[in-house]
Amino acid sequence: MKQYFLILALMLFSVGLSAQKKNKKLTFEVDGVCAMCKNRIEKAALKVKGVKFAAWDIPTHELSLVIDENKTNVMEIKSAVASVGHDTKELKAPQEAYDKIDPCCKYRDPNNEHHRKH
């Protein structure tokens, strides 16, 4: 009987540990230039199932996230961001998606006054 309770206690402890590890904070760089980019990037990230928090910082270009690792991963989020026209280091947005963003958001255009020097 003692073994049964010990096994049950260990199982509950294991479940508790795995539940604690599911939320993860992460950041990565996303190209963009303005508040409209910020809105688009954050909205795309938040549409991914498992993303609990998303905030893109205009000056640093860092997208900060809290995700449920049991439901998503970083590449799914990067794909979602690229699909709305924004590049990451690993994924370049398709030209068709980039062409749809507003003219002031054209971060690839060296003539854009908001263009970021790499």
C-alpha positions in Angstrom: 0.0 0.0 0.0 2.9 2.3 0.8 4.3 1.7 -2.7 1.0 2.7 -4.3 1.0 6.0 -2.5 4.7 6.6 -3.2 4.1 5.9 -6.9 1.1 8.2 -7.0 3.0 11.0 -5.2 5.9 10.7 -7.7 3.4 10.8 -10.6 1.7 14.0 -9.3 5.1 15.6 -8.7 6.2 14.8 -12.3 3.0 16.3 -13.7 3.6 19.4 -11.6 7.1 19.8 -12.9 6.1 19.4 -16.5 3.3 22.0 -16.1 5.8 24.5 -14.7 8.1 24.1 -17.7 5.6 24.8 -20.4 5.8 28.6 -20.3 9.0 30.0 -21.8 10.2 33.5 -22.3 12.1 34.2 -25.5 13.2 37.1 -27.8 14.4 37.4 -31.3 14.9 40.2 -33.8 12.3 41.1 -36.4 12.8 43.7 -39.1 10.4 46.7 -39.1 10.4 50.4 -38.6 7.3 51.9 -37.0 4.2 51.6 -34.9 2.3 50.1 -37.7 5.0 47.4 -38.0 4.7 46.9 -34.2 1.0 46.3 -34.4 1.3 43.9 -37.4 4.2 41.9 -35.8 2.5 41.5 -32.4 -0.8 40.6 -34.0 0.8 37.9 -36.2 2.6 36.4 -33.2 -0.5 36.5 -30.9 -2.5 34.6 -33.6 -0.2 31.6 -33.1 -1.8 29.1 -30.7 0.3 29.0 -27.6 1.6 32.5 -27.7 0.6 34.2 -24.5 2.4 37.5 -24.7 4.1 39.4 -27.6 5.7 42.8 -27.5 7.9 44.2 -30.3 10.3 47.1 -29.4 10.7 49.6 -32.2 14.3 50.8 -31.4 15.8 47.4 -30.7 13.6 45.4 -33.1 13.3 42.7 -30.5 10.2 40.6 -30.2 9.7 39.5 -26.7 7.4 36.5 -26.2 5.9 34.2 -23.6 4.9 30.9 -25.1 3.5 27.6 -24.1 6.1 25.2 -25.4 3.5 22.4 -25.5 1.5 24.2 -28.2 4.1 26.1 -30.3 7.7 26.7 -31.1 9.9 29.6 -32.2 9.8 28.6 -35.9 6.0 28.7 -36.0 6.1 32.2 -34.7 8.8 33.3 -37.1 6.8 31.8 -40.0 3.7 33.8 -38.9 5.7 37.0 -38.7 7.2 36.4 -42.1 3.8 35.7 -43.6 2.7 39.3 -42.8 5.9 40.8 -44.4 8.6 41.0 -41.7 12.0 39.3 -41.9 13.8 37.4 -39.1 17.3 36.2 -39.2 16.2 32.7 -40.1 13.2 33.5 -42.3 12.8 36.1 -45.0 9.2 37.3 -45.6 7.9 36.3 -49.1 8.1 39.2 -51.5 4.4 39.1 -52.0 3.8 39.6 -48.2 6.5 42.3 -48.1 4.9 44.2 -51.0 1.6 44.4 -49.1 3.0 46.4 -46.2 2.6 50.2 -46.1 5.3 52.3 -47.9 6.5 53.7 -44.6 7.1 50.2 -43.3 9.5 49.2 -46.2 12.5 48.3 -44.0 14.4 46.8 -47.0 14.3 50.1 -48.9 17.5 52.1 -48.3 15.6 55.3 -49.4 13.0 54.8 -46.6 13.6 57.5 -44.0 13.1 54.9 -41.3 15.4 52.4 -42.9 17.6 50.7 -40.3 21.3 50.3 -41.2 22.5 46.8 -40.7 
